[in-house]
């Protein structure tokens, strides 16, 4: 005979779905059913947290810069504005690319909050994971780092916590000294982490004339990596039109070599001569932005040459996330 499913004890209150907390997969479900959490309300939670959100920053001001800071920029910060203002005792909330010891977030001694963007996250929704970490940091005791945890499937996302009308303005740093107000008197483990991070950081500069374009310097050549908000298929068509017309470069010695795909957006990449600095990219990038806008506006079918150019660009795509 089939085993009977254990029944909940008489008189035990039954919780509504919205009241059921997240617990370990093998623990009894808090709803009182008598089943393990993973076989009861944990099913929906597990499905929700593993489902990949392809554009986690969609709807946030500066979506393209969020993607750049997540995937491309070594050391940068940006001030965040919360809906309804800052809680008492929290003078500021700052997004950072990474934090010492790979902390997800840090509540400083003065109460300010640093939120790391480049950490591994437990679910498929980066926005929800970061929002949960931010909430933990806002409630943490001053001087405390925040550790990662499993995120409730119905928890808020960054889009629920941040002011949608605020300006998102990243500041790129040459190193990670922003980690600590007084780096000379930092704890030994933080100092060691700071030194390792500074040694590995690639010099990077954000262009001022166009949005979300980042110049970086490597030993052999420099690069421009430009996060663009346009739908991928339409952007590929536009880049193919320009490439076939000989207008996809940023000047002599430069070449559009391919693109990344990151968090639902495309990031075209140009190789630059080693002597071409960030300031030298400003005018060519602004001119290219104008040409790209014209190509994006075209609805004409691609020519044979443009289709071949598009195929080449597609073959040189790399998916980062």
TADA-V469614 format. One record per helix or strand of 2 or more residues. SS is the DSSP state (helix for helix, strand for strand). FROM is the first residue (numbers start at 1). TO is the last residue. Records with the same first field share a line. If there is no record, write none. Layout:
# TADA-V469614
SS: FROM-TO ; FROM-TO
This chain:
# TADA-V469614
helix: 17-19 ; 37-39 ; 42-50 ; 63-71 ; 100-102 ; 126-139 ; 158-161 ; 177-179 ; 183-185 ; 188-200 ; 232-244 ; 278-297 ; 304-315
strand: 76-79 ; 93-96 ; 105-107 ; 113-116 ; 144-146 ; 171-172 ; 204-206 ; 213-217 ; 222-228 ; 255-262 ; 265-272 ; 317-319
